[in-house]
Amino acid sequence: MMKESNEESQIPEFMQIIAGYTDNELRKVLKKRKLYTKEAADFAIQEAIKRGLIYSDQDLFAKEYKDEPEKFSIFPTIENEKARAKFKKSISRSLLILGVLPMVWGGFKIYETQSWEGILIFVFGVAWSLISLQLMRSAKLNPKLIYFMFLFAILAFGYVVTIFISSHYLNTIDLLISAIAVGFVFYAIGFLGKMKD
């Protein structure tokens, strides 16, 4: 028994991982074999031959195993399901944290002036955070939640524009920082929308 565990620990990790892949995952490795080390690609080929997915190295010249060049996209494609889930949670968590800003801003407005504007901003922050939390917790992305998030981002952008219009001390750096922040928010929401496909 001790001998077997020593033998298992001597097998390189990439061999254990590739051997555990499903046939479809192994086909993806074969298609993208140029991205892997030579040893990992060779092992994947041998594993595919052993499973009967291909019969020899020559089968890799078939159209099915030709790697198409990546097309430019502002949203990268994440093929690995685990990595996709981690990215989704990370982006949703960032959006959730972002929802704290309007809650704090609204809280200050309520405390200072007790205005309806402060209450609306606070409620907006709570709604934004709840949607972000739902996106973070859900196993599958709900397109309706992403549309709501996009709508909320447009409302927030409109509010920021009205603040800038009414401001007498508008400078370039404020505009630049706001534009970058808004751009990142829209990019994050767009990235989540792309991941739902």
C-alpha positions in Angstrom: 0.0 0.0 0.0 2.8 2.4 0.8 4.5 1.5 -2.5 1.4 2.5 -4.5 1.2 5.9 -2.8 4.9 6.5 -3.5 4.3 5.6 -7.2 1.3 8.0 -7.4 3.3 10.9 -5.9 6.0 10.3 -8.6 3.5 10.8 -11.4 3.6 14.4 -12.6 0.6 16.5 -11.6 -0.3 17.4 -15.2 -0.6 13.7 -16.0 -3.1 13.1 -13.1 -5.1 16.2 -14.2 -5.2 15.2 -17.9 -6.1 11.6 -17.1 -9.0 12.9 -15.1 -10.5 14.9 -17.9 -13.7 13.9 -19.7 -13.5 13.1 -23.4 -14.8 16.5 -24.3 -12.2 18.2 -22.1 -9.5 16.0 -23.6 -10.6 17.0 -27.1 -10.3 20.7 -26.1 -6.7 20.0 -24.8 -5.9 18.4 -28.2 -7.3 21.4 -30.0 -5.2 23.8 -28.0 -2.2 21.6 -27.6 0.2 24.3 -28.7 -0.6 26.2 -25.5 0.6 23.3 -23.4 4.2 22.1 -22.6 5.4 19.4 -25.0 5.2 16.8 -22.3 1.6 17.6 -21.4 0.6 17.7 -25.1 2.3 14.4 -25.8 0.6 12.8 -22.7 -2.8 14.2 -23.9 -2.3 12.6 -27.3 -1.4 9.3 -25.8 -4.4 9.5 -23.5 -6.7 10.2 -26.5 -5.2 7.3 -28.4 -5.7 5.0 -25.3 -9.4 6.1 -25.1 -9.9 5.6 -28.9 -10.7 9.3 -29.5 -7.9 9.3 -32.1 -5.9 6.5 -33.6 -2.6 8.2 -34.2 -0.8 11.6 -34.3 -2.0 11.9 -37.9 -5.6 12.3 -36.8 -4.6 15.7 -35.3 -4.5 17.1 -38.8 -8.3 16.7 -39.0 -10.3 19.9 -39.0 -11.7 19.0 -35.6 -8.3 19.4 -34.0 -7.1 22.5 -35.8 -6.7 25.4 -33.4 -8.4 28.5 -34.8 -6.6 31.7 -34.0 -8.2 33.7 -31.2 -10.4 36.5 -32.5 -9.9 39.9 -30.8 -12.6 40.5 -28.2 -12.8 43.1 -25.4 -14.2 40.3 -23.2 -11.9 37.3 -23.1 -13.4 33.8 -23.4 -13.0 31.7 -20.3 -13.5 28.0 -21.3 -12.7 26.4 -17.9 -15.9 26.3 -15.9 -14.2 26.6 -12.5 -12.3 29.7 -13.7 -15.5 31.2 -15.1 -17.2 30.7 -11.8 -14.3 32.4 -9.9 -14.3 35.3 -12.4 -18.1 35.7 -12.0 -17.9 35.7 -8.2 -15.0 38.2 -8.3 -16.7 40.6 -10.6 -20.0 40.3 -8.6 -18.1 40.9 -5.3 -16.5 44.0 -6.7 -20.0 45.3 -7.8 -21.3 44.4 -4.4 -18.6 46.5 -2.7 -19.3 49.3 -5.1 -22.9 49.4 -3.9 -21.6 50.6 -0.5 -20.7 54.0 -2.0 -24.3 55.2 -2.7 -25.4 53.8 0.6 -22.8 55.9 2.4 -23.4 59.0 0.2 -27.2 58.6 0.7 -26.7 58.2 4.4 -24.7 61.5 4.6 -27.4 63.3 2.6 -30.1 62.0 4.8 -28.2 63.0 7.9 -27.3 66.5 6.7 -30.4 67.6 4.8 -33.0 64.8 5.4 -33.8 65.0 1.7 -35.7 62.6 -0.5 -32.6 62.6 -2.7 -30.6 61.0 0.1 -33.2 58.3 0.7 -33.4 57.5 -3.1 -29.6 57.3 -3.3 -29.5 55.0 -0.2 -32.3 52.8 -1.6 -30.4 52.7 -4.9 -27.2 51.4 -3.1 -29.2 48.8 -1.3 -30.9 47.5 -4.5 -27.5 47.5 -6.4 -25.9 45.5 -3.6 -28.8 43.0 -3.5 -28.6 42.4 -7.2 -24.8 42.0 -7.0 -25.2 39.5 -4.1 -27.8 37.6 -6.1 -25.4 37.5 -9.1 -22.6 36.3 -6.8 -24.6 33.5 -5.3 -26.4 32.2 -8.3 -24.9 29.2 -10.1 -26.1 30.3 -13.5 -26.2 33.9 -14.5 -29.7 35.3 -14.8 -29.9 37.7 -17.8 -32.7 39.8 -16.1 -30.3 40.6 -13.2 -27.7 41.7 -15.7 -30.2 43.9 -17.5 -31.3 45.4 -14.1 -27.6 46.1 -13.3 -27.1 47.7 -16.6 -30.2 49.9 -16.1 -29.0 50.9 -12.6 -25.6 51.8 -14.0 -27.2 54.1 -16.6 -29.2 55.7 -13.8 -26.1 56.2 -11.8 -24.3 57.6 -14.8 -27.2 60.1 -15.4 -27.0 61.2 -11.7 -23.2 61.8 -11.9 -23.7 63.8 -15.1 -26.3 66.0 -13.4 -23.9 66.6 -10.5 -21.2 67.6 -12.9 -23.6 70.0 -14.8 -24.7 71.7 -11.5 -21.1 71.9 -10.2 -19.3 75.2 -10.4 -15.8 73.7 -9.7 -15.6 71.1 -12.5 -12.1 70.2 -13.5 -10.5 67.7 -15.9 -9.2 65.3 -13.3 -12.7 64.8 -11.9 -14.1 64.1 -15.3 -11.3 61.7 -16.1 -11.6 59.7 -12.9 -15.4 59.5 -13.2 -15.2 58.4 -16.8 -12.7 55.6 -15.9 -14.8 54.5 -13.0 -18.0 54.4 -15.1 -16.1 52.6 -17.9 -15.0 49.9 -15.5 -18.5 49.4 -14.1 -20.0 49.1 -17.6 -17.1 46.8 -18.6 -17.7 44.5 -15.5 -21.4 44.3 -16.3 -20.7 43.6 -19.9 -18.2 40.9 -19.0 -20.9 39.3 -16.8 -23.3 39.5 -19.7 -20.8 37.7 -21.9 -20.2 35.0 -19.4 -23.9 34.1 -19.4 -23.6 32.7 -23.0 
